[in-house]
């Protein structure tokens, strides 16, 4: 394996290579690959997002972040069915990401729930056919991130143009990297095969309904930063084939520790150095494989933005409280949903036997 190939490895895989390296030179190669990849990725993110912000405004920085994250994802992960249908749906997903989060917040919570349910439903069924690839977490994080940063009027027009450029860039990478893959299934077959009797269909509907209800709960409670409730709920419900308890505790532990640590570090730093916390946490984040460490470091970027709006103390309390709400609802919904679905399938099976 050459140095470039080593840089393409996932963080967890690269760390395992470092741990099991047979020689010091091999270990040094993987260490250097991990660090250089991390630095280059952060520098590219800063440059990419800064350019988009220059043209479309800092108010649309959330869209720039979403485009950057999707760009990294589509290099390796496709939709799992024929390329023609994938490209059409890829464009539709971008349209939904652009408009649905903004529209859902301009209407009452019940209508907003319907918009979220239909939009999230299409995204999950079309783009998240392979749950173990992790695409569900990314595309739905993008939805929640844009939900938490809505715009209207002229800024929505700029966001539309920005997302159009984003879908062209990401779509080109998607097509170039996956055009030679051959799948037997079309998207229509994927939709036709959707069923709660399969583990995939059950998981997909769990994510669709659970996340939509989680957002609705946050809206009805009238909490600020509803996206934090949604992201916590999303983290719990996107676990495929696993009970959500462990992930919920990992998230809550990481959020509490990360929020408190951010509060300490933020107050110790001089005001001029405080904005750099986002860059340093991003560098450290790229070296982490464990979920609880990622959650801890994600608090720095999230709270850095929220502190400018709510103040330090209120932002920390709000992040912890919202994550408690999201995780608790996600765990409750998981067990209630699976109990109901198991009961439905059992009754249907009993009826067929009669």
C-alpha positions in Angstrom: 0.0 0.0 0.0 1.5 3.3 -1.1 1.2 6.6 0.8 -1.8 7.9 -1.2 -3.7 4.7 -0.6 -3.0 5.0 3.1 -4.5 8.5 3.1 -7.8 7.1 1.6 -8.3 4.8 4.6 -11.0 5.5 7.2 -9.7 6.8 10.5 -10.6 3.6 12.4 -8.9 1.4 9.7 -5.8 3.6 9.6 -5.5 3.5 13.4 -5.7 -0.3 13.3 -2.9 -0.3 10.7 -0.8 1.9 13.1 -1.5 -0.5 15.9 -0.6 -3.6 14.0 2.3 -2.2 11.9 5.2 -4.7 11.6 7.9 -2.1 11.4 8.5 1.5 12.7 8.7 2.8 9.2 5.3 1.3 8.3 3.8 2.8 11.5 5.3 6.2 10.7 3.8 6.0 7.2 0.3 5.4 8.5 0.7 8.1 11.2 1.9 10.6 8.6 -1.0 9.6 6.3 -3.6 10.1 9.0 -2.2 13.5 10.1 -1.6 14.9 6.5 -5.1 13.7 5.4 -6.6 15.4 8.4 -4.8 18.7 7.8 -5.5 18.7 4.1 -9.2 17.9 4.6 -9.6 20.8 7.1 -7.7 23.2 4.8 -9.9 22.2 1.9 -13.0 22.6 4.0 -12.0 26.1 5.0 -11.2 27.1 1.4 -14.3 25.5 -0.1 -16.7 26.9 2.5 -15.1 30.3 2.4 -15.4 30.6 -1.3 -19.1 29.7 -1.2 -19.7 32.1 1.7 -18.0 34.9 -0.3 -20.5 34.6 -3.1 -23.6 33.5 -1.2 -23.2 35.1 2.2 -22.3 33.9 5.7 -26.1 33.4 6.3 -25.9 30.5 3.9 -22.8 28.9 5.4 -24.9 26.0 6.5 -25.6 25.2 2.8 -21.8 25.3 2.1 -21.2 22.9 4.9 -23.8 20.5 3.6 -22.4 20.6 0.1 -18.9 19.9 1.4 -20.0 16.9 3.5 -22.0 15.4 0.6 -19.1 15.9 -1.7 -16.9 13.8 0.6 -19.6 11.1 0.9 -20.4 10.7 -2.8 -16.8 9.9 -3.6 -17.3 6.5 -2.1 -21.0 5.8 -1.5 -23.8 5.6 -4.2 -27.5 4.9 -3.8 -27.3 1.2 -4.5 -29.4 1.0 -7.7 -29.1 2.0 -11.4 -27.2 5.2 -12.2 -29.9 6.9 -14.2 -32.5 6.7 -11.4 -29.7 7.6 -8.9 -28.8 10.8 -10.7 -32.5 11.9 -11.0 -33.1 11.2 -7.3 -29.8 12.9 -6.3 -31.1 16.1 -7.9 -34.5 15.7 -6.1 -32.7 15.2 -2.8 -30.9 18.5 -3.2 -34.3 20.2 -4.1 -35.8 18.9 -0.9 -32.8 19.9 1.2 -33.0 23.4 -0.3 -36.7 24.1 0.2 -38.4 21.7 2.7 -36.6 22.8 5.9 -37.4 26.4 5.2 -41.1 25.8 4.2 -41.7 23.4 7.2 -40.8 26.2 9.6 -43.0 28.8 7.9 -46.2 26.8 8.6 -47.8 25.4 11.8 -46.1 22.3 13.4 -48.7 19.8 12.1 -48.3 20.8 8.5 -44.6 21.1 9.1 -44.6 17.5 10.3 -46.3 16.4 7.0 -43.7 18.2 4.9 -40.9 16.7 7.0 -42.4 13.3 6.8 -42.7 13.3 3.0 -39.3 14.9 2.5 -37.4 12.7 4.9 -39.3 9.7 3.5 -38.1 10.3 0.0 -34.5 11.0 1.1 -34.4 7.8 3.2 -35.9 5.5 0.6 -34.0 6.9 -2.3 -30.6 7.7 -0.8 -30.3 5.4 2.2 -30.8 1.9 0.7 -27.6 0.6 2.3 -27.9 1.6 6.0 -24.4 0.2 6.9 -22.8 2.8 4.6 -23.8 5.6 6.9 -25.4 7.7 4.2 -28.6 8.0 6.2 -26.8 9.9 8.9 -25.2 12.3 6.5 -28.2 13.2 4.3 -30.5 13.5 7.3 -27.9 15.5 9.2 -27.8 17.8 6.2 -31.6 18.1 6.4 -31.5 18.9 10.1 -28.6 21.3 9.7 -30.5 23.3 7.1 -33.7 23.0 9.2 -31.8 24.8 12.0 -30.6 27.5 9.7 -33.6 28.6 7.6 -33.6 31.6 5.3 -36.2 33.4 3.2 -36.5 36.1 0.5 -33.3 37.1 -1.2 -31.2 34.7 1.0 -33.4 31.8 -0.1 -32.7 32.8 -3.7 -29.0 32.8 -3.0 -29.2 29.4 -1.3 -31.1 28.0 -4.2 -28.3 29.1 -6.6 -25.7 27.8 -4.2 -27.4 24.4 -3.9 -27.7 24.2 -7.7 -24.0 24.7 -8.0 -23.5 22.1 -5.2 -25.7 19.5 -7.0 -23.7 20.0 -10.2 -20.4 19.6 -8.4 -21.4 16.7 -6.2 -23.5 15.1 -9.1 -20.5 15.1 -11.4 -18.3 13.4 -8.7 -21.2 10.9 -8.0 -21.5 10.0 -11.7 -17.8 9.8 -12.5 -17.1 7.6 -9.4 -20.1 5.2 -9.8 -21.1 5.2 -13.5 -19.4 1.8 -14.1 -21.3 0.0 -11.3 -24.0 -2.2 -12.6 -27.1 -2.9 -10.5 -30.1 -5.1 -11.5 -32.6 -3.0 -9.5 -34.2 0.3 -10.5 -35.6 2.8 -8.1 -39.1 1.7 -8.9 -38.2 -1.8 -7.8 -36.7 -0.4 -4.6 -40.0 1.4 -3.9 -42.1 -1.7 -4.8 -40.0 -3.9 -2.5 -40.5 -1.6 0.5 -42.2 -3.4 3.3 -42.3 -3.4 7.1 -41.9 -7.1 7.0 -38.2 -6.7 6.0 -35.5 -5.5 8.3 -34.5 -2.7 5.9 -38.1 -1.5 5.4 -38.7 -1.5 9.1 -35.5 0.4 9.8 -36.3 3.0 7.0 -39.8 3.7 8.3 -38.5 3.9 11.9 -36.1 6.6 10.8 -38.7 8.5 8.7 -41.5 8.5 11.3 -39.3 8.8 14.4 -37.3 11.8 13.1 -40.4 13.6 11.8 -42.1 13.1 15.2 -38.9 14.1 17.0 -38.9 17.4 15.2 -42.6 17.8 15.9 -41.9 17.3 19.6 -39.3 20.0 19.6 -41.6 22.4 17.8 -44.5 21.7 20.2 -42.2 22.3 23.2 -41.1 25.5 21.5 -37.4 24.9 22.3 -34.7 26.9 20.5 -32.4 25.0 18.2 -34.9 22.3 17.4 -32.2 20.8 15.1 -30.3 19.6 18.2 -33.4 17.6 19.3 -33.6 16.2 15.7 -29.9 15.3 15.5 -30.0 13.5 18.9 -33.1 11.6 17.8 -31.5 10.8 14.5 -28.4 9.4 16.1 -30.5 7.0 18.2 -32.8 5.8 15.4 -30.3 5.3 12.6 -28.6 2.4 14.4 -29.2 -0.5 12.1 -29.7 -3.9 13.8 -28.8 -2.5 17.2 -30.7 -1.3 20.2 -30.3 2.4 20.7 -29.5 2.5 24.4 -25.7 2.4 24.0 -25.6 5.1 21.4 -28.0 7.3 23.4 -25.7 7.1 26.5 -22.6 7.7 24.3 -24.2 10.8 22.8 -25.4 12.2 26.1 -22.0 11.6 27.8 -20.2 13.2 24.9 -22.6 16.2 24.8 -22.4 16.9 28.6 -18.6 16.5 28.7 -18.1 18.5 25.4 -20.4 21.3 26.5 -18.7 21.7 29.9 -15.2 21.5 28.4 -16.2 24.1 25.8 -17.4 26.4 28.5 -14.1 26.1 30.4 -11.8 26.5 27.3 -14.0 29.4 25.9 -13.6 31.4 29.1 -9.9 30.8 29.4 -9.1 32.0 25.9 -8.8 35.7 25.0 -11.7 36.9 22.8 -9.5 37.1 19.8 -8.6 33.4 20.0 -12.1 32.1 20.7 -13.2 31.8 17.0 -10.2 29.4 16.3 -11.8 26.8 18.5 -13.8 25.6 15.5 -10.7 25.0 13.5 -8.8 23.2 16.3 -11.8 21.0 17.1 -12.1 20.2 13.4 -8.5 19.0 13.3 -9.0 16.8 16.4 -12.3 15.5 15.0 -10.5 14.2 11.9 -8.3 12.0 14.1 -11.2 10.4 16.1 -12.8 7.1 15.3 -14.9 6.6 18.5 -18.4 8.1 18.4 -18.3 9.6 21.9 -15.1 11.5 21.1 -16.7 12.8 17.9 -19.7 13.9 19.8 -17.6 15.7 22.4 -15.6 17.6 19.7 -18.8 18.4 17.7 -20.0 20.5 20.7 -17.2 23.0 20.0 -18.4 23.9 16.6 -22.1 23.8 17.5 -21.6 25.9 20.7 -19.3 28.4 19.1 -22.2 29.4 16.8 -24.9 29.2 19.4 -22.9 31.2 22.0 -23.0 34.2 19.7 -26.8 34.0 19.7 -27.8 32.9 23.2 -24.7 33.6 25.3 -22.4 31.0 26.7 -24.4 29.7 29.7 -27.7 29.5 27.9 -26.1 27.8 24.8 -24.6 25.1 27.0 -27.8 24.5 28.9 -29.8 24.5 25.7 -27.5 22.0 24.0 -27.6 19.5 26.9 -31.4 19.9 27.4 -32.2 19.4 23.7 -30.0 16.4 23.5 -31.7 14.8 26.5 -35.1 15.4 24.9 -34.0 14.0 21.5 -32.3 10.9 23.0 -35.1 10.1 25.4 -37.7 10.5 22.7 -35.6 8.4 20.3 -35.3 5.5 22.7 -39.0 5.7 23.7 -40.0 5.7 20.0 -37.7 2.9 19.1 -39.3 0.5 21.6 -42.9 1.7 21.0 -42.4 1.4 17.2 -40.9 -2.0 17.3 -43.5 -3.3 19.7 -46.2 -2.1 17.4 -44.6 -3.4 14.2 -43.9 -6.8 15.8 -47.5 -7.0 17.0 -48.8 -6.0 13.5 -46.7 -8.7 11.8 -47.7 -11.3 14.3 -51.4 -10.6 13.9 -51.1 -10.6 10.1 -49.2 -13.9 10.2 -51.9 -15.4 12.5 -54.6 -14.2 10.3 -53.0 -15.7 7.2 -52.7 -19.1 9.0 -56.4 -19.0 9.9 
